[in-house]
């Protein structure tokens, strides 16, 4: 019966909505609902790439195709809080500045800028050749040039409480801003903040046109008009999203050729990573990001290299990602085991991070033998953390037993199901050095609330950079940021650390600030409020026909330099 249905779908030109309705009726009758949904999803992709594009066949190879299994909530940059949204929005919008692959701030719509000696006043000089995507509301020319007043409007919109943008915090340190004339935009800060230019690279700070936004209001989310390398074409939510090349885009490559090279971007929404990988393996999509448990062993060896089956068709790109995965101690706990820095150090020495990454992540990820600042970010130092020293760990456990009289130290790690395997690995390793570990698995929402309110003694957590500056990581240990009113979930407190943290805001010399960041990170590791597990890596898989995709530590998808050749 299932085969007959599948054949019927293939020979019938059914709309997607009809396919979904059919699946609802079939669900109670057949026990293979997940298989049927996979067939329906694959068929949807077939429809999209066989008849969903207006490009002629000669340009089909210039369409970059990828899947977004988490769906997209909005194409409005004021709501660019999730990675899925940010990736799509980055193709459509630009800001004053942008980040290169090495985390250096580069010009974008602002061709240059000056910063006052006290680091409080920023003056941006705008390009005069940047135009919004064409729209009838712009009048006879169907477009217009971006002006400084557009940034003034866009920033005020971020702060508008009626809009309730999740990106309003990016302007927390801003006192005021104004358009001096059409090509000069000024920002004054309340206090010096060296990471401010990095903040301005976030998609929240993109420029939007007032007349278009106020025409669509909340529907601007699905009718976006920006300045980016691609322009919005079509969006059937949860099914497909199409962008077309912006022929008026202002940026050029090093040889003077206009960007982008692609004609279009096509995004599908298969709901699970296994379906996504199937489409990638069959060359129906060009790109897969990340390593999911459903296909990691199929694609990679235990050492993190491509299996021979995929070497001729697939390229793998990997590099540091600004994400630290760790265990956190609540420093105000009443549990004797965790009040002891001796036992906290034993835990840090007591398991092999490299072995953990090999077995559980196929070698993808960097063992966290440094501090809390991840590799790839200025301030990182590989020498200030802990490596695997089982004998030293055992010695520290015995020292703890002698000092406290506790003969059988016991600790509970709280985690979510996604990281159960890591906690069970640590559990087995620490039992070898004399510490009994219990693992408590709770829902993510419950863990988030409990850690914010100091209800967990030891818990798994991660910190992905909001902006590419080590201050973002070190803010987790500033005493004025105690949770739930800030990100200091451990309630770590050090007067010396606080002094250095506040001093860092006054240092405008990049190298001097990086050295101070390293000292602060070293102080944290000496007091062991956390157990760094690993620094994540960005890993991307592309078909061999794709070039120029690149990689960056903030895992931003930038398609303006991507090229595709015919298969």
C-alpha positions as CSV (number, residue, x, y, z in Angstrom):
1,X,0.0,0.0,0.0
2,X,2.8,2.4,0.9
3,X,4.6,1.8,-2.4
4,X,1.3,2.5,-4.3
5,X,0.9,5.8,-2.5
6,X,4.5,6.8,-3.3
7,X,4.1,6.1,-7.0
8,X,0.8,7.9,-7.1
9,X,2.5,11.0,-5.6
10,X,5.2,10.9,-8.2
11,X,2.9,10.8,-11.1
12,X,0.4,13.3,-9.7
13,X,1.1,17.0,-9.9
14,X,-0.2,17.6,-6.4
15,X,0.2,20.9,-4.5
16,X,2.2,20.7,-1.2
17,X,-0.8,21.5,0.9
18,X,-2.6,18.5,-0.5
19,X,0.4,16.3,0.3
20,X,0.2,17.5,3.9
21,X,-3.5,16.8,4.1
22,X,-3.0,13.3,2.7
23,X,-0.3,12.6,5.4
24,X,-2.8,13.5,8.1
25,X,-5.3,11.0,6.9
26,X,-2.7,8.3,6.4
27,X,-1.2,8.7,9.8
28,X,-3.7,6.6,11.8
29,X,-3.8,3.9,9.2
30,X,-0.1,3.2,8.5
31,X,2.6,2.6,11.1
32,X,5.3,4.1,8.9
33,X,4.4,7.7,9.2
34,X,8.0,9.0,9.6
35,X,8.9,7.2,6.4
36,X,6.0,8.7,4.6
37,X,6.8,12.2,5.8
38,X,10.4,11.7,4.6
39,X,9.0,10.8,1.1
40,X,6.7,13.9,1.2
41,X,9.6,16.1,2.2
42,X,11.9,14.7,-0.5
43,X,9.1,15.1,-3.0
44,X,8.7,18.8,-2.0
45,X,12.4,19.3,-2.7
46,X,11.9,17.7,-6.1
47,X,9.0,20.1,-6.9
48,X,11.1,23.1,-5.8
49,X,14.1,22.3,-7.9
50,X,12.2,20.9,-10.9
51,X,9.6,23.6,-11.3
52,X,10.0,26.2,-8.5
53,X,12.6,28.4,-10.1
54,X,12.1,31.0,-12.8
55,X,15.7,30.7,-13.8
56,X,16.3,29.3,-17.3
57,X,18.2,26.0,-17.5
58,X,21.4,27.6,-18.6
59,X,21.6,29.3,-15.2
60,X,20.3,26.5,-12.9
61,X,23.9,25.8,-11.9
62,X,24.2,29.3,-10.5
63,X,21.5,28.6,-7.9
64,X,22.9,27.9,-4.4
65,X,20.7,25.5,-2.5
66,X,20.7,24.8,1.2
67,X,18.2,23.5,3.8
68,X,17.2,25.2,7.0
69,X,15.6,22.5,9.3
70,X,14.8,25.0,12.1
71,X,12.7,27.2,9.8
72,X,12.9,30.9,9.7
73,X,10.9,33.2,11.9
74,X,11.5,36.6,10.3
75,X,13.4,38.3,7.5
76,X,13.4,41.6,9.5
77,X,16.9,42.4,10.8
78,X,15.4,43.9,14.0
79,X,14.5,40.3,14.9
80,X,17.7,38.5,13.8
81,X,18.2,36.6,16.9
82,X,18.4,33.0,15.6
83,X,21.1,31.6,13.4
84,X,18.5,30.5,10.7
85,X,17.2,34.0,10.5
86,X,20.7,35.6,10.6
87,X,21.9,33.5,7.7
88,X,19.0,34.5,5.5
89,X,19.0,38.2,6.6
90,X,22.7,38.4,5.9
91,X,22.0,37.9,2.2
92,X,19.5,40.7,2.1
93,X,20.8,43.5,4.3
94,X,24.0,45.5,5.1
95,X,25.2,47.6,8.0
96,X,27.7,50.3,8.6
97,X,30.5,47.8,9.0
98,X,31.1,44.0,8.5
99,X,33.3,41.3,9.9
100,X,35.9,39.5,7.7
101,X,36.8,35.8,8.2
102,X,39.5,36.7,10.7
103,X,37.1,38.8,12.9
104,X,38.5,42.1,11.7
105,X,36.0,44.9,11.3
106,X,35.9,46.1,7.7
107,X,34.0,48.9,5.8
108,X,30.6,48.2,4.4
109,X,28.1,51.0,3.8
110,X,30.4,53.1,5.9
111,X,33.6,53.5,3.7
112,X,35.6,54.9,6.7
113,X,35.2,56.1,10.3
114,X,37.0,58.0,13.0
115,X,37.1,57.5,16.7
116,X,37.8,60.2,19.2
117,X,40.8,59.9,21.6
118,X,38.5,59.2,24.6
119,X,36.8,56.4,22.5
120,X,33.4,57.9,23.0
121,X,32.6,59.5,19.6
122,X,32.4,57.6,16.4
123,X,31.9,59.4,13.0
124,X,31.1,57.2,10.0
125,X,31.4,58.4,6.4
126,X,28.9,56.6,4.1
127,X,29.3,55.5,0.5
128,X,27.1,57.4,-1.9
129,X,26.5,54.5,-4.3
130,X,24.5,52.1,-2.1
131,X,20.9,51.6,-3.2
132,X,17.9,49.8,-1.7
133,X,16.4,46.9,-3.6
134,X,13.8,48.1,-6.1
135,X,10.2,48.6,-4.9
136,X,7.2,50.4,-6.4
137,X,6.9,52.5,-3.2
138,X,10.2,54.3,-4.1
139,X,8.5,56.0,-7.0
140,X,9.5,56.4,-10.6
141,X,13.1,55.1,-10.1
142,X,11.9,52.2,-8.0
143,X,14.9,52.6,-5.7
144,X,16.9,55.3,-3.9
145,X,20.3,55.8,-2.3
146,X,20.9,55.0,1.3
147,X,21.4,58.1,3.5
148,X,22.6,58.6,7.1
149,X,19.0,59.4,8.1
150,X,18.2,55.8,7.2
151,X,20.6,54.6,9.9
152,X,19.1,57.1,12.3
153,X,15.7,55.6,11.6
154,X,16.9,52.0,11.8
155,X,18.6,52.5,15.1
156,X,15.6,54.4,16.6
157,X,13.5,51.4,15.5
158,X,15.7,49.1,17.5
159,X,15.1,51.2,20.6
160,X,11.3,51.5,20.0
161,X,9.5,49.6,22.8
162,X,6.5,49.1,20.5
163,X,8.7,47.1,18.1
164,X,10.3,45.2,21.0
165,X,13.4,44.2,19.1
166,X,15.5,41.6,20.8
167,X,18.5,43.5,19.5
168,X,17.9,46.7,21.5
169,X,20.7,45.7,23.9
170,X,23.3,46.3,21.1
171,X,22.8,50.0,21.8
172,X,22.9,49.9,25.6
173,X,26.1,51.8,25.7
174,X,25.0,54.4,23.2
175,X,24.2,57.9,24.5
176,X,22.8,59.3,21.3
177,X,23.3,59.2,17.5
178,X,22.4,61.4,14.6
179,X,22.6,62.0,10.9
180,X,24.8,65.1,10.4
181,X,24.1,65.1,6.6
182,X,23.3,62.6,3.9
183,X,26.7,60.9,4.2
184,X,27.8,61.4,7.8
185,X,26.4,59.4,10.8
186,X,27.7,60.0,14.3
187,X,27.4,57.9,17.5
188,X,28.3,58.9,21.0
189,X,28.8,56.3,23.7
190,X,28.0,56.7,27.4
191,X,31.3,55.0,28.3
192,X,34.2,53.7,26.3
193,X,33.6,50.2,24.9
194,X,36.3,48.8,22.6
195,X,34.1,46.0,21.3
196,X,31.5,48.5,20.0
197,X,32.5,48.3,16.3
198,X,32.1,44.5,16.6
199,X,28.6,45.0,17.9
200,X,27.8,47.1,14.9
201,X,28.5,44.2,12.6
202,X,25.5,42.3,14.0
203,X,22.5,42.0,11.7
204,X,20.3,43.9,14.2
205,X,22.2,47.0,13.1
206,X,21.3,46.7,9.4
207,X,19.8,49.6,7.5
208,X,16.2,49.5,6.5
209,X,14.1,52.0,4.5
210,X,11.5,53.9,6.5
211,X,8.8,54.2,3.7
212,X,8.8,50.4,3.1
213,X,8.9,49.4,6.8
214,X,6.0,51.8,7.7
215,X,4.0,50.6,4.7
216,X,4.2,46.9,5.7
217,X,4.6,47.3,9.5
218,X,4.8,43.9,11.1
219,X,4.6,42.3,7.6
220,X,8.0,43.7,6.8
221,X,9.2,40.3,8.2
222,X,8.0,38.7,4.9
223,X,8.4,41.7,2.6
224,X,12.0,42.6,3.2
225,X,13.8,45.4,1.3
226,X,17.4,45.9,2.0
227,X,20.7,46.6,0.3
228,X,22.3,43.2,0.3
229,X,23.8,41.1,-2.5
230,X,20.5,39.2,-3.0
231,X,16.9,40.5,-3.0
232,X,13.8,38.8,-1.8
233,X,11.8,36.9,-4.4
234,X,9.4,34.4,-2.8
235,X,8.6,32.8,0.5
236,X,6.3,29.9,1.1
237,X,6.8,29.5,4.8
238,X,8.0,26.1,6.0
239,X,8.4,25.0,2.3
240,X,10.8,27.2,0.3
241,X,12.4,30.7,0.2
242,X,13.9,32.2,-2.9
243,X,16.4,35.1,-3.3
244,X,17.5,36.5,-6.6
245,X,20.7,38.4,-7.5
246,X,20.8,42.1,-6.8
247,X,22.1,43.6,-10.0
248,X,22.7,46.9,-8.3
249,X,24.9,45.6,-5.5
250,X,27.7,48.0,-4.5
251,X,30.5,45.6,-3.5
252,X,33.1,44.2,-6.0
253,X,35.7,41.5,-5.7
254,X,39.5,42.1,-5.7
255,X,39.6,42.1,-9.5
256,X,36.8,44.7,-9.8
257,X,34.1,42.2,-10.7
258,X,30.6,42.9,-9.3
259,X,29.3,40.7,-6.6
260,X,27.5,38.3,-6.2
261,X,28.4,35.7,-8.7
262,X,25.4,33.5,-8.1
263,X,22.0,34.1,-9.8
264,X,19.9,32.9,-6.9
265,X,19.7,31.3,-3.5
266,X,17.1,28.6,-2.8
267,X,16.3,27.5,0.8
268,X,14.2,24.5,1.7
269,X,12.8,23.5,5.1
270,X,13.2,19.7,5.5
271,X,12.5,19.3,9.3
272,X,15.3,16.9,10.3
273,X,19.0,16.6,9.7
274,X,18.9,13.1,8.4
275,X,16.6,14.1,5.5
276,X,18.8,17.1,4.9
277,X,21.9,14.9,4.6
278,X,20.1,12.5,2.2
279,X,19.4,15.5,-0.1
280,X,23.0,16.6,0.1
281,X,24.3,13.1,-0.7
282,X,22.0,13.0,-3.7
283,X,23.3,16.5,-4.9
284,X,19.9,18.1,-4.4
285,X,21.4,20.7,-2.0
286,X,24.9,22.2,-2.1
287,X,25.8,22.7,1.5
288,X,25.4,21.1,5.0
289,X,26.5,22.8,8.2
290,X,27.4,21.0,11.4
291,X,27.8,17.4,12.3
292,X,24.6,15.6,13.4
293,X,24.6,12.2,15.2
294,X,22.3,10.8,12.5
295,X,25.0,10.9,9.8
296,X,28.4,11.7,11.4
297,X,29.6,8.1,11.3
298,X,28.4,7.7,7.7
299,X,30.3,10.8,6.6
300,X,33.4,10.9,8.8
301,X,36.0,8.6,10.2
302,X,36.6,8.6,14.0
303,X,39.5,11.0,13.3
304,X,37.3,13.5,11.6
305,X,38.3,12.9,8.0
306,X,35.9,12.3,5.1
307,X,35.2,8.6,4.3
308,X,36.5,7.4,0.9
309,X,32.9,7.2,-0.4
310,X,32.5,11.0,-0.3
311,X,36.1,12.2,-1.1
312,X,35.4,12.7,-4.8
313,X,32.1,14.6,-4.4
314,X,32.4,16.5,-1.1
315,X,34.6,19.2,0.4
316,X,34.9,19.7,4.1
317,X,35.8,23.0,5.7
318,X,36.5,23.3,9.4
319,X,37.7,26.0,11.8
320,X,37.3,27.5,15.3
321,X,33.8,28.5,16.4
322,X,33.2,31.1,19.1
323,X,31.5,28.6,21.4
324,X,32.8,27.2,24.7
325,X,31.1,24.1,26.1
326,X,31.7,23.6,29.8
327,X,30.5,22.4,33.2
328,X,29.8,25.1,35.7
329,X,30.0,25.0,39.5
330,X,27.7,27.2,41.6
331,X,30.3,28.8,43.8
332,X,27.8,29.6,46.6
333,X,26.8,25.9,47.0
334,X,26.8,24.3,50.4
335,X,28.0,21.0,49.1
336,X,31.5,20.4,50.6
337,X,32.8,18.6,47.5
338,X,32.2,21.7,45.3
339,X,33.3,24.2,47.9
340,X,36.7,22.7,47.6
341,X,39.0,24.1,44.9
342,X,41.1,20.9,45.4
343,X,38.2,18.7,44.2
344,X,37.3,21.1,41.4
345,X,40.9,20.9,40.1
346,X,40.8,17.1,40.4
347,X,37.7,17.1,38.1
348,X,39.5,19.4,35.6
349,X,42.5,17.0,35.5
350,X,40.5,13.8,35.7
351,X,39.3,13.1,32.1
352,X,40.8,13.1,28.7
353,X,39.2,15.8,26.6
354,X,40.9,14.6,23.4
355,X,39.6,11.1,23.8
356,X,36.1,12.5,24.5
357,X,36.2,14.5,21.2
358,X,37.4,11.5,19.2
359,X,34.7,9.1,20.5
360,X,31.8,11.5,20.7
361,X,32.4,14.0,18.0
362,X,34.5,12.2,15.4
363,X,37.3,14.6,16.2
364,X,35.3,17.8,15.4
365,X,35.9,20.3,18.2
366,X,39.0,21.4,20.0
367,X,39.7,19.9,23.5
368,X,39.5,22.8,26.0
369,X,42.9,22.6,27.6
370,X,43.1,26.4,27.6
371,X,40.9,28.9,29.5
372,X,37.3,29.9,29.0
373,X,38.1,32.2,26.0
374,X,37.8,29.9,23.0
375,X,40.4,29.3,20.3
376,X,40.0,31.7,17.5
377,X,39.4,34.8,19.6
378,X,42.1,37.2,20.6
379,X,43.0,36.6,24.3
380,X,42.9,32.8,24.0
381,X,45.9,31.1,25.6
382,X,46.3,27.3,25.3
383,X,48.6,27.1,28.3
384,X,46.5,28.4,31.2
385,X,44.0,25.5,31.5
386,X,44.1,21.8,32.5
387,X,45.2,18.7,30.6
388,X,44.6,15.1,31.4
389,X,46.7,14.0,34.4
390,X,45.0,11.1,36.1
391,X,47.6,10.5,38.7
392,X,47.6,14.1,39.8
393,X,43.8,14.0,39.9
394,X,43.8,10.9,42.1
395,X,46.3,12.6,44.4
396,X,44.1,15.6,44.7
397,X,41.0,13.4,45.5
398,X,43.0,11.7,48.3
399,X,44.1,15.1,49.6
400,X,40.4,16.2,49.7
401,X,39.5,13.0,51.6
402,X,42.2,13.7,54.2
403,X,41.3,17.3,54.7
404,X,37.5,16.8,54.9
405,X,37.0,13.3,56.3
406,X,34.7,12.6,53.3
407,X,35.7,9.1,52.2
408,X,33.4,8.8,49.2
409,X,32.9,12.2,47.5
410,X,29.8,12.3,45.4
411,X,28.6,14.9,42.9
412,X,25.6,15.3,40.5
413,X,25.9,16.8,37.0
414,X,22.7,18.2,35.6
415,X,22.4,18.2,31.8
416,X,20.0,17.9,28.9
417,X,19.5,14.8,26.8
418,X,21.6,16.3,23.9
419,X,24.7,16.2,26.1
420,X,24.0,13.1,28.1
421,X,26.8,11.1,26.3
422,X,29.4,13.7,27.3
423,X,28.3,13.7,30.9
424,X,28.3,9.8,31.0
425,X,31.8,9.8,29.6
426,X,33.0,12.2,32.3
427,X,31.1,10.1,34.9
428,X,33.0,6.9,33.9
429,X,36.4,8.7,33.8
430,X,36.0,10.5,37.2
431,X,34.9,7.3,38.9
432,X,38.3,5.9,38.1
433,X,39.9,8.7,40.2
434,X,37.6,8.1,43.2
435,X,34.7,10.5,42.6
436,X,31.1,9.2,42.3
437,X,29.2,11.1,39.7
438,X,25.4,11.1,39.2
439,X,23.9,12.4,36.0
440,X,20.5,14.1,36.1
441,X,18.8,14.8,32.8
442,X,16.2,17.5,32.7
443,X,14.5,19.6,29.9
444,X,16.4,22.5,28.5
445,X,13.9,25.1,29.7
446,X,14.0,23.7,33.2
447,X,17.8,23.7,33.2
448,X,17.9,27.3,32.0
449,X,15.6,28.5,34.8
450,X,17.4,26.4,37.5
451,X,20.9,27.6,36.6
452,X,19.7,31.2,36.6
453,X,18.3,30.9,40.1
454,X,21.2,29.0,41.7
455,X,19.4,25.7,42.1
456,X,22.1,23.5,40.5
457,X,25.4,22.6,42.1
458,X,27.1,21.5,38.8
459,X,25.6,21.8,35.4
460,X,26.5,21.6,31.7
461,X,26.3,24.9,29.8
462,X,27.7,26.6,26.7
463,X,28.4,30.2,25.7
464,X,28.3,31.4,22.1
465,X,29.7,34.8,21.5
466,X,27.1,37.6,21.0
467,X,29.9,39.7,19.5
468,X,33.5,38.7,18.6
469,X,35.4,40.2,21.6
470,X,36.7,38.2,24.7
471,X,34.9,40.7,27.0
472,X,31.7,38.8,26.0
473,X,33.1,35.7,27.7
474,X,34.7,37.4,30.6
475,X,31.4,39.1,31.5
476,X,30.3,35.7,32.9
477,X,32.6,36.2,35.9
478,X,32.0,39.9,36.7
479,X,30.4,40.1,40.1
480,X,27.9,42.7,39.1
481,X,26.5,40.3,36.5
482,X,25.2,37.7,39.0
483,X,22.3,35.6,37.6
484,X,19.4,36.0,37.3
485,X,20.1,39.6,36.5
486,X,23.2,38.8,34.4
487,X,25.2,35.9,32.8
488,X,27.3,35.1,35.9
489,X,25.7,31.8,36.6
490,X,28.5,30.5,38.8
491,X,28.4,33.5,41.1
492,X,32.2,33.7,40.9
493,X,33.5,36.8,42.6
494,X,37.0,38.3,42.7
495,X,37.8,41.9,43.5
496,X,41.0,41.7,41.3
497,X,39.0,40.3,38.4
498,X,36.4,43.0,38.7
499,X,39.1,45.7,38.8
500,X,40.7,44.2,35.6
501,X,37.3,43.9,33.9
502,X,36.5,47.5,34.4
503,X,40.0,48.6,33.4
504,X,39.6,46.7,30.1
505,X,37.0,49.2,28.9
506,X,39.5,52.1,29.1
507,X,42.2,50.4,27.0
508,X,41.9,51.3,23.4
509,X,45.2,49.6,22.4
510,X,44.1,46.2,21.0
511,X,47.2,44.2,22.0
512,X,47.3,45.6,25.5
513,X,43.6,44.7,26.0
514,X,44.2,41.2,24.7
515,X,47.0,40.7,27.2
516,X,44.7,41.8,30.0
517,X,42.0,39.5,28.8
518,X,44.4,36.6,29.0
519,X,45.4,37.5,32.6
520,X,41.7,37.6,33.5
521,X,41.1,34.2,32.0
522,X,44.1,32.8,33.8
523,X,42.7,34.1,37.1
524,X,39.4,32.4,36.4
525,X,41.1,29.0,35.7
526,X,43.2,29.3,38.9
527,X,39.9,29.6,40.9
528,X,38.2,26.8,38.9
529,X,34.5,27.9,38.8
530,X,34.2,25.9,35.5
531,X,35.4,22.8,33.7
532,X,35.9,23.8,30.1
533,X,35.1,20.7,27.9
534,X,35.7,21.8,24.3
535,X,35.8,24.8,22.0
536,X,33.4,24.1,19.2
537,X,34.3,24.1,15.5
538,X,32.4,25.3,12.5
539,X,32.3,22.4,10.1
540,X,30.8,22.8,6.6
541,X,30.3,20.3,3.8
542,X,29.9,21.4,0.2
543,X,29.6,19.7,-3.1
544,X,32.7,19.9,-5.2
545,X,31.0,22.3,-7.6
546,X,30.9,25.0,-4.9
547,X,33.9,27.3,-4.2
548,X,34.4,30.5,-2.3
549,X,32.1,29.7,0.6
550,X,34.8,30.1,3.3
551,X,34.4,29.8,7.0
552,X,34.5,32.2,10.0
553,X,34.5,31.8,13.8
554,X,31.0,33.4,14.2
555,X,29.5,30.8,11.7
556,X,28.0,33.5,9.5
557,X,26.8,32.3,6.1
558,X,28.2,34.8,3.5
559,X,27.2,33.9,-0.1
560,X,28.4,36.9,-2.0
561,X,31.7,35.3,-3.0
562,X,30.4,31.9,-3.7
563,X,30.7,30.4,-7.2
564,X,29.3,27.2,-8.7
565,X,30.4,25.3,-11.7
566,X,28.3,22.9,-13.8
567,X,28.4,19.3,-12.5
